Each structure stands twice: as structure tokens, then as C-alpha cells.
Amino acid sequence: MYEWAKEMNCAVTVCDTKGVILFMNDKACKTFAKHGDLIGKNLFDCHNLQSQEKIREMLATGGSNAYTIEKNGIKKMIYQTPWFNEGVVSGLVEISMELPEEMPHHIRK
């Protein structure tokens, strides 16, 4: 089911509506390797209360969340969005991608 994401050059993590991690691609596994195998674990256990509330909000409303971070000199964009099954929120997908130092911004008409 997730073959398309397995070797992507960004970290992809998928959870269900209870926060149980269903899938992590190769890059996500490498990123969180120090925490061991997280598939089957609950992502609420590794997030602070503010993040837990944001996750619950997205699961309840079907809304998305996007932000940037910088860690160890590497800038990343984090995009979190629900996935649906027959129109019902079934969990969340997080895509984390490294951003280049300088990135063009284009305005299209």
C-alpha cells in the first residue's frame, strides 16, 4: 500500500485515528532510529501536550498543519494532513522534507 513512499527523499509517517504509527518510510525510520522501531507505537507518547492537542484537532476536524523547523543546521518543512477512507478521517500523514539554504519562490498567475 505504501510502496510509493518507501524510498522517497523525505520522511513519511502515517498513523491511525488513535495515533498508532502504521507506516514509516526508510527516511523516517532513519531519522528516528535512536528511538527504535516505532511502527505499532503511539505517537502521542513522544509529543508534548501542545503537539498532542494539535494532532487531536486535525483528527477531529480534518484540518492540516504546516510549519518549518531548523535542527542541527538543517531546515525542514513539516506538513501534516489527514488521510481519508470513504470520506472519513482515518489518520494522519506527516511529510518532512529538507529545504535548501536558498529556495526560489515563484508567483504564478
C-alpha positions in Angstrom: 0.0 0.0 0.0 2.8 2.4 0.8 5.3 1.3 -1.9 5.3 4.8 -3.5 6.6 6.3 -0.3 9.2 3.7 0.9 12.3 5.3 -0.8 11.2 8.9 -1.1 13.8 11.6 -0.2 11.6 12.9 2.5 10.3 11.3 5.8 6.8 10.0 5.6 5.0 8.8 8.7 1.4 7.5 8.8 -0.8 6.9 11.8 -4.4 5.9 12.5 -7.0 7.9 14.4 -5.7 6.7 17.8 -2.2 7.8 17.0 -0.8 4.4 16.3 2.0 4.5 13.8 1.1 2.3 10.8 4.0 3.1 8.4 7.3 4.9 8.4 9.3 5.1 5.2 13.1 4.5 5.0 14.0 8.1 5.7 11.6 8.4 8.6 13.0 5.2 10.2 16.5 6.6 9.8 15.5 10.0 11.2 14.1 8.3 14.4 16.4 5.3 14.5 17.6 6.2 18.0 14.1 5.6 19.3 14.0 2.1 17.9 11.2 0.6 15.8 8.2 3.0 16.2 5.7 1.1 14.0 2.9 0.0 16.2 3.8 2.6 18.9 1.6 5.6 19.7 2.8 9.0 18.5 1.1 10.7 21.5 3.8 9.1 23.7 6.5 11.1 22.0 4.8 14.5 21.7 4.3 17.3 24.2 0.8 18.4 25.3 0.6 21.2 22.8 1.5 18.9 19.9 -0.9 16.3 21.2 -3.7 18.9 21.1 -2.8 19.9 17.5 -2.9 16.2 16.5 -6.3 15.7 18.1 -7.6 18.8 16.4 -6.5 17.6 13.0 -8.1 14.2 13.6 -11.4 15.8 14.7 -11.7 18.5 12.1 -9.8 17.1 9.1 -7.6 20.1 9.1 -3.9 20.3 8.1 -0.8 21.8 9.7 2.4 23.1 8.1 5.5 24.7 9.6 9.2 24.9 9.2 11.9 23.9 11.7 15.7 24.0 11.9 17.6 21.4 13.7 21.4 20.8 13.6 21.6 23.4 10.8 19.1 21.6 8.6 15.9 23.4 7.7 12.8 21.3 7.1 9.2 21.8 6.2 6.7 19.7 8.1 3.3 19.1 6.5 0.7 17.1 8.5 -2.6 16.3 6.9 -5.3 13.7 7.4 -5.9 10.7 5.2 -9.4 9.6 4.5 -11.2 6.3 3.8 -14.6 6.8 2.1 -14.7 10.4 3.2 -13.9 9.7 6.9 -10.7 10.8 8.6 -8.7 7.6 9.1 -5.5 9.0 10.5 -2.7 11.5 9.7 0.2 11.6 7.3 3.3 13.7 8.1 5.8 14.5 5.4 9.1 16.1 6.5 11.4 17.4 3.8 14.7 19.1 3.9 14.8 22.6 2.5 17.7 24.0 0.6 19.6 27.0 2.1 18.2 29.3 -0.7 14.9 28.4 -2.2 13.2 30.2 -5.1 9.7 31.5 -4.6 7.6 31.8 -7.7 4.3 33.6 -8.0 2.1 32.1 -10.8 -0.9 33.6 -12.4 
